[in-house]
Amino acid sequence: MPVKIRLTRRGRKKFAIYDVVIADSRAPRDGRFIEKIGTYDPNTNPASIVLNDDKAFDWVMKGAQPTDTVRAMLSYRGIMYKKHLQIGVNKGAITQEEADKKFETWMAEKEAKIQSKVDKLAKEKASSAKARLEAEKKVSDARAEAIAARKKEADAALAAEVADAGASKEEKALEEEGQEAVAETEAKAEAPAAEAPKAEEAPKAEEKPAEAEAPKEEAPKAEEKPAEAPKEEAPKAEKKEEAPEAKAEEAKEEAPAEKEGDDKEAK
């Protein structure tokens, strides 16, 4: 029966991992197999190939036919090149030492290529990460600038509102002061007009007591009337007789006084 080197699938959906097995060509893909010689994981870059090179070389030399995918894997690991050299040794074209030396040289070059590819991929990954970080930084800086601009606008608007509020308060205060000044001037203008009648009425109020006092002064006259009530004719005659003498004496007394005044003026 023909024997094949092929892959059997395992793993979850959209994340398949394969086993490299030696199986009968008539068996189903994920069915019975003779031997497992390695694994293959295509989800990494580069793909991860874990293979038992000695067993794979032995089965290839026995005539096991690999599938296309497995052949590429065997070529990648140098199994097919080693088979080619071994056939040359078997035919006597080259010696075993030369075959081994050529295989070692080929493997060193292959490992160098693989390592250069790994380094290149790592460098590209780092550069892409750096570029992504720079792009994110630019976006974050632009966002921060936009936020700062909005904050600045908000602060300016708030300052303008505060200034408007202060100006409105000052205007209100000035208006109130103006209204108070106008009210004071109006009150002052109205005050004299209101006080004028009071000033005129004050004397009237003061005159009333004077009028009230007048009867008080006349009261004694009313009291004196009883004293004058008894009329005696004799005293009246005496008063009439004494009157000329009293007038003569007063004239004499005033005459010297006038003379003294005239003497003083003459001097």
C-alpha positions as CSV (number, residue, x, y, z in Angstrom):
1,M,0.0,0.0,0.0
2,P,1.3,3.5,-0.8
3,V,2.4,5.6,2.2
4,K,2.1,9.4,2.3
5,I,3.5,12.2,4.4
6,R,0.7,14.6,5.0
7,L,-1.0,17.0,7.4
8,T,-3.9,16.3,9.7
9,R,-5.8,19.3,11.0
10,R,-6.5,20.3,14.6
11,G,-7.1,23.5,16.5
12,R,-10.0,25.8,16.7
13,K,-11.9,27.6,13.9
14,K,-9.9,30.1,11.9
15,F,-6.8,29.1,14.0
16,A,-5.8,25.7,12.6
17,I,-2.7,23.8,13.6
18,Y,-1.5,20.8,11.7
19,D,0.3,17.6,12.6
20,V,2.8,16.0,10.1
21,V,2.0,12.3,10.0
22,I,2.9,9.2,8.0
23,A,-0.4,7.6,6.9
24,D,-2.0,5.3,4.4
25,S,-3.1,7.2,1.3
26,R,-6.5,5.5,1.6
27,A,-7.2,6.7,5.2
28,P,-9.2,9.9,5.7
29,R,-7.4,13.1,6.3
30,D,-8.0,13.3,10.0
31,G,-8.3,9.5,10.5
32,R,-5.8,6.8,11.4
33,F,-2.1,7.4,10.8
34,I,1.1,5.4,11.2
35,E,3.4,7.9,12.9
36,K,3.6,11.5,13.8
37,I,6.9,13.2,12.9
38,G,6.2,16.9,13.6
39,T,3.9,20.0,13.6
40,Y,3.2,22.9,11.4
41,D,1.7,26.3,12.6
42,P,1.0,28.7,9.7
43,N,-0.4,31.4,12.1
44,T,3.1,32.8,12.9
45,N,5.5,34.8,10.6
46,P,7.6,33.0,9.6
47,A,5.6,29.8,9.9
48,S,6.6,27.5,12.8
49,I,7.8,24.1,11.6
50,V,8.8,21.5,14.2
51,L,10.0,18.4,12.4
52,N,12.0,15.2,13.3
53,D,14.5,15.5,10.4
54,D,15.9,12.0,10.8
55,K,12.5,10.3,10.7
56,A,11.4,12.4,7.8
57,F,14.6,11.6,5.9
58,D,14.2,7.9,6.7
59,W,10.6,7.8,5.4
60,V,11.5,9.8,2.3
61,M,14.3,7.4,1.5
62,K,11.9,4.5,2.0
63,G,9.7,5.9,-0.7
64,A,6.9,7.8,1.2
65,Q,5.4,10.4,-1.0
66,P,4.9,13.8,0.6
67,T,2.0,16.0,-0.4
68,D,2.7,19.4,-2.0
69,T,2.6,21.3,1.3
70,V,4.7,18.8,3.1
71,R,7.2,18.7,0.2
72,A,7.6,22.5,0.5
73,M,8.2,22.0,4.2
74,L,10.8,19.3,3.7
75,S,12.6,21.5,1.1
76,Y,12.5,24.3,3.6
77,R,14.2,22.1,6.2
78,G,16.7,20.7,3.7
79,I,15.3,17.1,3.8
80,M,14.8,17.0,0.0
81,Y,18.4,18.4,-0.7
82,K,19.8,15.8,1.7
83,K,18.0,13.1,-0.2
84,H,19.5,14.4,-3.4
85,L,23.0,14.2,-2.0
86,Q,22.4,10.8,-0.5
87,I,21.3,9.5,-3.9
88,G,24.6,10.8,-5.3
89,V,26.5,9.1,-2.6
90,N,24.7,5.8,-3.3
91,K,25.5,6.1,-6.9
92,G,29.2,7.0,-6.1
93,A,29.1,10.4,-7.6
94,I,30.4,12.0,-4.4
95,T,31.6,10.8,-1.1
96,Q,29.7,10.9,2.2
97,E,32.1,13.5,3.6
98,E,31.5,15.8,0.6
99,A,27.8,15.3,0.8
100,D,27.8,16.1,4.6
101,K,30.0,19.2,4.0
102,K,27.7,20.5,1.2
103,F,24.7,19.9,3.4
104,E,26.2,21.8,6.4
105,T,27.1,24.7,4.1
106,W,23.6,24.8,2.7
107,M,22.1,24.7,6.1
108,A,24.3,27.5,7.4
109,E,23.2,29.7,4.4
110,K,19.6,28.7,5.0
111,E,19.7,29.6,8.7
112,A,21.3,32.9,7.8
113,K,18.5,33.7,5.4
114,I,15.9,32.7,8.0
115,Q,17.6,34.8,10.6
116,S,17.8,37.8,8.3
117,K,14.2,37.4,7.5
118,V,13.3,37.2,11.2
119,D,15.4,40.3,11.9
120,K,13.8,42.1,9.0
121,L,10.3,41.2,10.2
122,A,11.2,42.3,13.7
123,K,12.6,45.6,12.4
124,E,9.5,46.2,10.3
125,K,7.3,45.4,13.2
126,A,9.2,47.9,15.4
127,S,9.1,50.6,12.7
128,S,5.4,50.0,12.2
129,A,4.8,50.2,15.9
130,K,6.8,53.4,16.1
131,A,4.9,54.9,13.1
132,R,1.7,53.9,14.8
133,L,2.7,55.5,18.0
134,E,3.8,58.7,16.2
135,A,0.4,58.7,14.4
136,E,-1.4,58.2,17.7
137,K,0.7,61.0,19.2
138,K,-0.1,63.3,16.4
139,V,-3.8,62.5,16.8
140,S,-3.5,63.0,20.6
141,D,-1.6,66.3,20.1
142,A,-4.2,67.5,17.7
143,R,-6.9,66.5,20.1
144,A,-5.1,68.3,22.9
145,E,-4.7,71.4,20.8
146,A,-8.4,71.3,19.9
147,I,-9.3,70.9,23.6
148,A,-6.9,73.7,24.5
149,A,-8.4,75.9,21.8
150,R,-12.0,75.2,23.0
151,K,-10.9,75.8,26.6
152,K,-9.3,79.1,25.6
153,E,-12.5,80.1,23.8
154,A,-14.5,79.1,26.8
155,D,-12.3,81.1,29.1
156,A,-12.4,84.1,26.8
157,A,-16.2,83.8,26.6
158,L,-16.4,83.6,30.4
159,A,-14.1,86.6,30.8
160,A,-16.2,88.5,28.4
161,E,-19.4,87.6,30.3
162,V,-17.7,88.6,33.6
163,A,-16.6,91.9,32.0
164,D,-20.1,92.5,30.6
165,A,-21.5,91.6,34.0
166,G,-19.1,94.0,35.7
167,A,-19.9,96.7,33.2
168,S,-23.6,96.2,33.6
169,K,-23.2,96.4,37.4
170,E,-21.2,99.6,37.0
171,E,-23.8,101.0,34.6
172,K,-26.5,100.0,37.1
173,A,-24.6,101.6,39.9
174,L,-24.0,104.8,37.8
175,E,-27.7,104.8,36.9
176,E,-28.7,104.4,40.5
177,E,-26.3,107.2,41.5
178,G,-27.7,109.4,38.8
179,Q,-31.2,108.6,39.9
180,E,-30.3,109.3,43.5
181,A,-28.6,112.6,42.5
182,V,-31.7,113.6,40.4
183,A,-33.9,112.7,43.4
184,E,-31.7,114.7,45.7
185,T,-31.8,117.7,43.4
186,E,-35.5,117.4,43.0
187,A,-35.9,117.1,46.8
188,K,-33.7,120.2,47.3
189,A,-35.7,122.1,44.6
190,E,-38.9,121.1,46.3
191,A,-37.6,121.8,49.9
192,P,-37.6,125.7,49.6
193,A,-41.0,125.7,48.2
194,A,-42.2,123.5,51.0
195,E,-40.4,125.5,53.6
196,A,-41.5,129.0,52.4
197,P,-45.1,128.7,53.7
198,K,-43.7,127.5,57.0
199,A,-41.5,130.5,57.3
200,E,-44.4,132.8,56.6
201,E,-46.6,130.9,59.0
202,A,-44.0,131.0,61.8
203,P,-44.4,134.7,62.5
204,K,-48.1,134.2,62.6
205,A,-47.6,131.5,65.1
206,E,-45.3,133.8,67.1
207,E,-47.7,136.8,66.8
208,K,-50.5,134.8,68.4
209,P,-48.6,134.7,71.7
210,A,-48.0,138.4,71.4
211,E,-51.7,138.9,70.9
212,A,-52.3,136.6,73.7
213,E,-49.9,138.6,75.9
214,A,-51.6,141.9,75.1
215,P,-54.6,141.2,77.2
216,K,-52.3,140.1,80.0
217,E,-50.7,143.6,79.9
218,E,-54.1,145.2,79.8
219,A,-55.3,143.1,82.7
220,P,-53.7,145.4,85.3
221,K,-55.4,148.3,83.7
222,A,-58.6,146.5,84.3
223,E,-57.5,146.0,87.8
224,E,-56.5,149.7,88.2
225,K,-60.0,150.7,87.1
226,P,-61.5,150.0,90.5
227,A,-58.8,152.2,92.1
228,E,-59.7,155.0,89.7
229,A,-63.4,154.3,90.1
230,P,-64.0,156.7,93.0
231,K,-63.8,160.2,91.5
232,E,-62.9,163.0,93.9
233,E,-63.3,166.4,92.6
234,A,-60.9,168.0,95.1
235,P,-57.8,166.0,94.0
236,K,-58.6,166.9,90.4
237,A,-58.5,170.6,91.3
238,E,-55.3,170.2,93.0
239,K,-53.8,168.4,90.0
240,K,-54.9,171.2,87.8
241,E,-53.4,173.8,90.1
242,E,-50.2,171.9,90.4
243,A,-49.8,171.4,86.8
244,P,-48.5,174.8,85.9
245,E,-45.9,174.8,88.7
246,A,-44.7,171.4,87.7
247,K,-44.3,172.5,84.1
248,A,-42.4,175.6,85.2
249,E,-40.0,173.5,87.3
250,E,-39.4,171.1,84.4
251,A,-38.7,174.0,82.1
252,K,-36.2,175.4,84.5
253,E,-34.4,172.1,84.8
254,E,-34.3,171.5,81.1
255,A,-33.0,175.0,80.5
256,P,-29.7,174.5,82.3
257,A,-29.2,171.2,80.6
258,E,-29.6,172.7,77.2
259,K,-27.2,175.5,78.1
260,E,-24.6,173.0,79.2
261,G,-25.0,171.2,75.8
262,D,-24.6,174.5,73.9
263,D,-21.5,175.3,75.9
264,K,-20.0,171.9,75.2
265,E,-20.7,172.4,71.5
266,A,-19.1,175.8,71.5
267,K,-16.0,174.6,73.2
